[in-house]
Amino acid sequence: MIAFSAGEVTQPPRKLIPVEPHGGYFGPMPAISKDAMGIKLVNFYPGIGIHTHQATIMLFKPETGETLAIMEGGLITEMRAAAVSAGATRPFAAPDAKVLAILGAGVQARSHVEAMRCVRDFDEVRVWARNPEKEKAFADEHGAVAMDAEDAVRGADVVVTATSSQVGEWLKEGAHINAVGAPIASWRELDDEVMSRCTVIAYSQNACMKESGDVILLAAEIHAEIGEVLADKVSVDAEETTCSKASASPSRTSSPRR
């Protein structure tokens, strides 16, 4: 993240290309640095009864362009998105954060609860999901408490939105939100109240201005990139309510745990 914000990584904003007439999206995502070169190819097909995402990652030798590896990209996507959120939570969440709220019970929710526990020692993990069976299964697997969305968010120090949500009036002052979905300009997962209250930090400012409906539809100001904060080039007051917008894939809800 630091290298990206310093201009040492070439990573253009992703373009999700509609696959007509089948209702899917095709997303090529290239990146190049002095040490690595690769591309992730994502196919996103919601509501067809199989995994919503199919991802392939290809790596090349930057010095020659030779192919080094072709890998299934699902697990890497899960880990990468959660790792970015953890990287943002470390500087932005209160040092004594004890309550984590997870909205959603899919793949990203599972990977995020594991990543959040790497950067904060939570006494309580709360979960809410639209599907009661998935909510209960998530709670049982991760030692979380299942509750409705409002109760989950109220008083939480860190909130992860891995599904669409309206959490504005419930949000605690000084809380930190990791918003990991809604990667299309017309999609939203956070309401106007949240976006207007939060200091917004993006993985990529350029990508957020092109693909994040939460930012675009409210014309929300992006304070900085996460890499700029981690490099101590931009500061964020510890008392501020913060929201990190990651450049993640659309929320994955139907993929099994690997």
N, C-alpha and C positions, 0 to 999 in steps of 0.2 A: 504493500500500500504506500509506503514511503517512497519507493522507487517510482511507482506510477505517478504520484503527485509531483515528483521532482522532474518529470519529463523523461525518465530513463526507460520507460516502457511504452511501446506503441500498441495501443489497444482501442481501436475505434468503437464507437457505440454500436451495440448489437442492432441488427435489423431483423424483426420477425416478419417473415414473408408469408402471407396467407396461401394455403394450399387449397385451391378451389377445384372442384365443388365439395371437397371432403371435410371441410371445417377444421383443418389443422393449420399449424404454423411451422415453418422451417426457419431455424435461427443459426446462421454461421457466426462464430465468435472467435476471430483471430487475435493473437497477441505475440509481440516480438520484443525481446530484450537482448542485451549483448551476450547473454548466456543461454537463452532458450528461445525457441520458436515453435508455435503450435496453433492448433485451432480446435475448438469444440463445436460439434455439429449437433444441434438439438432439434428433435421433432416433437412438437407438443400437440396432442390430439385429445382434447377434453371430451368426456362423456361418451366414449365408445366401448366401454366395458373391459378394456385392458389397461395396462400402465399408461398414464397420461403422457409420460416422457420417455423418449428413447434417445440416448445420448452416446456419441462416439467422440473420443479425443485422439488426435493425431499429433505426434511430436516429430520435429525435424531438427537436423543438425544445422545451427545457424550459419556456420562457416561455409557449408557446401550445399545445403538444402536437402541432403539425404534423409530419407525416412528412418526414424529411430524406433517408433512405437505406434501401434494402433490399439487403443484400449476402450473397453466399455466404460461409459462416463457417468453412469447413474450415481454410484457411491461417491465418486470424486466430487460431483456436483453437490451432493448432500453435505459432505465434509467442508467443501470450500465455502459455501454460503454461511454455514454456522461458524466457521473460523473467522470470517470477516465480521460477523456480528459480535463475536467474542473480542476481536481486536478493537471494536468500537466501544464495547461495554467496559473494557478495562479502564480507559481514561475518563469516560463520561458518567458511569454509574457511581453513586455514593460509595466511598470505601467500605462503609459498614452496611451495605445493602444486604437485606436478609430475606426479602420476599420476592419471589419470581412468579409472574403470571404468564402463562402460555395460552394464547388464543388459537386453537386449532389442535388437531391430534393426528396429523399426517406425518409424512416422512420428515419434512422440515421441522415440525414441532419436536420430533424425537431427537434429531441431530442437534437442535438448538438447546434443548435442556441439558444434554451432555456437554456441549461447548460452554454454556453459561456457568456450569459448575466448575469449569477449569479456571475461571477468573474471579468468581465470588463464592463465598461459603454461605449458601442459603439455608436458612432454618426451615423455610416453607416454600413448596412449589405448588402453585394452583393451576388448574387446567379447565378450560371450557371448550367444548366443540359442539357443532350442530348435531352430530350423530351421537346419541347417548351411549351406544355400544362402544364406539371408538374412544369416547371420552373415558369410560370406565376402564377399558383395556389400557389406555395410556396411563391413567392414574395408578393402576395396579403395577404396571411395569416399572414406573419411575418413582414410586413412593410419593405421588402427588395427591392433592385433594381436589376432587371434582366439584365444581360449583358453577353458578350461572355467571355470565360475562361480567355483569356489574360488580358482583361480589369479588370476582377474581382480580379485577383491575383496581378497585378501591384499596388504597393503602399499599399497593405493590411498589417496590423500588425499581424493578426492571420488568418491562413488558415486552413480549415477543408477539407480533401479529403475523401469524402464518396462515391467515384467512381474512376475508373482509370483516371489518369491525367498525363500530361507532363508539369510541371510548372517551370522547372529549371531556364531558362533564364529570366523568368518574376519575380522571387521571390525577394522581397526587403531584403537588408541586415538587419539583426537583427530581422527578422520576426520569428514567431513561427508557426510550422505546426503540426496539429494533424492528423495522418494517421491511419484510423480506419478499413481499409479493408485488402485484400490480405493476408489471414491467411494460405495459402498453399505455400510450398517452390518454386513452379514453377510460382506463380502469382506475379504480380507487380502492384502498383498503382502510384509509384513515379519513375522518371527517374534517370539515373546515376548522372546527374548534381546536382539535389537536394540532393541526398544522400551523394555526395562527399563534398558539401558545408556545410552541417548541422552537428551540434553536436547531435548525436542520443542518445535519452534516452528511455529506454524500461520499460514497466510494469514488464516484466519478461525477463531477459537476456537469460535464458535457453530456454524459449519458442520461443523467436525471432530467436535464432540460429537454431531452428528446423523447424519453420513454416513460417517465414517472407521472401518471395521472394525478397523484397526490400533490406533486409540485406544480405541474403545468396548469391544472384547472383552477388553482387558487392563486397562481402567479407567486408562489411562496419563495422567499429569499433563501438561498443556500449560503450558510455562514462560512463554510470551509469544506475541504475534503478531509477524510479521516487521516490520510497520510500526512497532510500538513500539520494536523494536531499531534500525531505521533512523533513527528520530527521537531516539535516545539516551535514551529513557525507561526502557528495561530493558537491562541488560547481560548478556552471556554470556561466560564465561571462554574465552579463546582456546584453552586446552588441553582443553576439554570435547569429547566426542564428541556431535555434533549431528545432528538429523534435522528437515528442513523438510517439513511436510505441506501440499502445495498443494491448493487446491480445483480439481481438474482433472477433465476428462472421463475416462471409462473408457479404458484404454489402446487407442490406435488402431494396428492392425497391418496393415491391408489397404489403406490409402489410398495412391495413388501420389504421388510428389513433384511439387509444382507448380512 
